[in-house]
Amino acid sequence: MTTRRDVLRAGLLAGAAAGLGLPVSTPAFAQAITSLDVFVPAAPGGGWDATARAIEAAMRDDDIIKEFKFEHVPGAGGMTGLPRFINGKKGSSNAIMIGGMVMVGAGAVAKSPVTIANVTPIARLTGEALVIVVPEASPHKTLADLVAALKKDPKTVSWAGGSAGGSDHIFIGMLAKSQGVDPRSVAYVAYSGGGPAQAALLGNQVTAGVSGYGEFEEQIKAGKLRALAVSGDTGQFGVKSLKEQGIDVSLYNWRGVFAAPGITPAQRTALVGLFDRMVAGPAWKKTLETRGWEGIYLSGDAYGTYVNNEITRITAILKDLGLAA
């Protein structure tokens, strides 16, 4: 016999299903997510942590999720924390990990037995395009000038960027390969951060530099560095992309969300639904605007395909650079 309590409970569960964007018949509606266990395989204060905290703020503001628990395990481009997430959170329906392109390269370089292929893709959230800059006094006025010099003699064109095998290095390897230049011949100078790389550029110690736009923004606006191209599909910050300048190379330092291995299809659908709601809400849209992040949202199966393709693509260029087996 159906009681008033049964009716009320059914109504609440149906409401949860609708809120998640799920049909009431979907098994996931009976497991409505009320809290998130957020795993960040990096130290507090970095890009992945900023993404995690932005997720928390947006979901709280838009009344999607109110309870969050955070855990940070830094080291080795996320590869120290990844095995801990895989082993400790397996089957957990409300556990998520923040990660991105850096983990693809780190796993390949370290020859790690576990990679992001071992977790469950939920959603790609943001992407940071890189920018190629040269000093103000550089004879290379355009991207075409710089590429011509690279093709003529790669050793005469030195590049300042972040750690070897990181996104900056990968991007330059892709550019070189697209022009028929052996990526291993590229004169790449790895710096510990944007500050030292910027100092080398301003001191005319290197030919060009690569990093996120924010690292060079002040000096670009001051006219001390000249931006030649960005690595995204389209131009940003008043700078054309490589594709817009006739070079078929594109790279985003993307960040996204992964769930634990071993969750059910219904649990995965419920988590995807949370992020579908979040990115459609006003709080996340405001976050992208105020932080200057580029939203490149992709979720579910499409994101899973993207991650697999990135693993193949990034591993291949790291092999070309001599950094992966």
C-alpha positions, -999 to +999 in steps of 0.1 A: +000+000+000+014+034-010+018+058+019+021+096+019+058+091+028+063+069-003+048+096-025+069+124-010+101+103-013+093+095-050+088+132-056+121+142-041+140+115-060+123+125-093+133+161-085+169+150-080+168+132-113+154+162-132+181+184-116+208+161-128+193+162-163+184+124-161+152+106-169+133+094-139+138+058-151+176+061-150+190+041-120+214+070-112+185+091-099+182+068-069+218+076-060+216+115-062+250+130-053+249+152-023+287+157-017+319+155-037+353+141-026+378+161-046+413+148-051+439+172-064+472+155-074+491+187-069+500+212-041+474+238-030+476+271-049+484+257-084+462+255-115+446+222-107+437+234-071+423+267-086+401+246-108+389+225-079+381+255-058+363+272-087+342+240-091+333+242-054+324+278-055+303+275-087+284+244-074+277+260-040+265+293-056+242+275-080+229+251-053+242+220-071+264+205-044+270+220-009+294+195+007+330+191-005+361+174+009+396+180-005+427+160-006+461+171-021+489+147-031+515+167-051+544+154-071+557+143-105+531+161-127+503+143-109+518+109-111+525+106-074+488+111-066+473+092-094+480+057-080+466+068-047+434+080-063+430+048-083+437+024-054+419+045-027+388+056-045+380+027-067+342+023-070+335+055-051+305+072-068+312+108-055+350+109-058+365+131-086+401+140-095+412+172-112+438+167-139+448+176-175+472+175-203+502+177-180+494+142-166+494+128-202+530+139-207+541+131-172+529+095-175+546+090-208+579+104-197+579+085-164+568+053-182+542+049-154+523+017-152+492+037-144+480+067-164+448+088-168+436+060-191+430+041-158+405+065-145+370+075-157+367+106-179+339+129-168+344+164-183+370+187-199+364+222-185+390+247-195+419+252-219+448+276-218+464+284-251+501+290-252+517+321-268+549+324-288+568+356-281+601+372-292+620+401-276+612+436-289+645+438-308+642+405-325+646+404-362+617+380-364+587+403-369+562+376-377+556+339-371+566+333-407+600+349-400+606+327-370+595+295-387+618+303-417+648+306-394+638+273-376+636+255-409+669+269-422+689+259-390+670+247-359+701+251-337+701+289-343+666+293-328+666+288-291+633+285-272+627+294-235+599+274-218+590+253-188+601+219-178+614+194-204+585+173-216+559+199-204+533+216-225+557+243-238+582+217-250+555+195-265+541+225-284+575+235-299+581+198-308+547+198-327+556+230-345+590+217-356+575+184-368+548+202-388+576+221-407+596+190-414+622+197-387+633+169-364+619+177-330+652+164-314+671+191-332+652+219-315+673+241-291+649+240-261+660+257-229+639+245-199+634+270-170+619+265-136+591+290-142+578+320-162+600+345-143+634+331-153+622+324-189+610+360-191+643+373-178+661+353-205+639+368-232+643+404-220+680+398-218+681+386-254+696+353-242+671+332-263+654+336-296+618+330-285+597+320-256+566+299-250+542+299-220+507+308-210+497+343-221+494+354-185+531+348-179+541+373-206+510+396-206+526+426-188+557+426-210+537+422-242+515+452-232+546+472-224+560+465-258+591+446-245+579+413-259+561+407-292+535+380-295+536+361-328+510+334-323+488+315-299+484+277-298+446+275-297+423+268-326+415+305-330+431+338-320+431+353-286+443+385-269+445+402-303+470+375-315+463+351-344+465+314-339+490+292-358+461+277-377+450+312-388+485+317-401+486+286-422+502+261-397+480+232-388+491+229-351+468+234-321+474+226-284+456+235-252+469+230-217+435+216-208+421+208-174+393+184-166+376+161-142+380+123-138+361+099-116+374+068-099+377+035-118+351+009-111+320+031-110+288+020-127+275+036-159+247+051-139+271+067-114+292+081-143+260+095-159+251+112-126+286+128-123+285+140-159+251+155-152+265+175-123+290+192-146+266+197-174+245+217-149+275+235-135+288+248-169+253+259-179+248+279-147+256+316-141+283+310-115+306+290-138+301+314-166+311+343-143+341+323-132+354+319-168+349+356-174+366+368-142+395+344-143+401+348-180+397+310-186+387+296-220+357+273-216+362+242-239+336+220-223+333+184-234+317+156-214+309+119-213+319+097-241+332+125-263+356+135-235+367+099-231+375+098-269+394+131-266+415+118-237+424+087-256+434+107-286+455+131-265+473+101-249+482+089-284+491+123-298+512+136-268+530+103-264+540+103-301+555+138-299+574+130-267+588+100-285+599+123-313+615+145-287+634+115-273+616+118-239+594+087-240+599+051-251 
